[in-house]
């Protein structure tokens, strides 16, 4: 029985780790997906880096002041798969 438990332990650990990783990439765990937000502004920077491409945008807030927005997108490898490349 002890050998069986020792052999099963790595599989259980891998399963738990996979569940944790999956939850990390769930936008519905962080955002209310039923309340979309539209932001119109000036693109100030795109960082084509791992683990996620970062997009920075300046937009006018409700009070007229400029607000800086930061968006994280898919990783560069995903964009390469769909034919989008960063500037070299």
N, C-alpha and C positions, 0 to 999 in steps of 0.2 A: 504494500500500500504506500509506503514511504517513497519508493522509487517512482511509482505512478504519479504522485503529487509533485515530485521534483521534475519529472518530465513534462507535466502539464503546466507548471508555473510560467515558463517563458511564453507559451501560447496565450495564457490569460493576460500576462503583462502586455504583449503585443496588441491584443484586442483592446485593452483599456487605453493604450497609447494612441491607437488609431481613432478611437472615439473622441479623445481629447483633441487631436489634430483636426478632425472633421469639424468639431464645434468652433474652433478658432476661426474658420473661414465661413461661418454662417452669418450673413448680414442681418438676418431676422432676429438673431440673438442680441444685436446691438441697436438696430433701427426698427421703427414701425414701418414696415414695408407698404402699408396702406395709406401712408401720408407722404407722397412724393414731394420733393422740394426742387424748385427751379431756381437756378442761380445764373444771372447774366452779368458778365463783367469782362475784365481784361486778363488774358492769359499772361502770367508773369514768368513762369518757369515750368519746365518739365524735366524731372530727374529720372532718367531711364536706368534705374538701378534695381537690384534684387533686394529684398524679396518681392517688392511691389513697385510699380512705376508710380511716382508722386507727381501730382499736378497742382500747381499753385495759381490762384486766381484772385484778383482784387475786384470787389463789387461794392456798390453803394448799399448801405444798410437802410433800415426803415427811417432812421433819423438823418439820413443824408451823408453820414460819415463813411469813409472807405473802410471796408472790412476785408481781411485776408482770409481766404478759404483754402483748405488743403484737402485734396482728394487722393485716396490710394486706389490704384487700379490693379489689374491682373499683373502677374510677373512678366518680364520681357520674353521669357520662353513661350508664353501663351500667345503673345502678339506675333512672334516669329512664325508660330504654327499657322496662324491665320493670314500671313503675308504682310504684316505691318512691321516695318523696321525703324529703329531710331536713327537719328542723324549720326553719321560716322565722324 
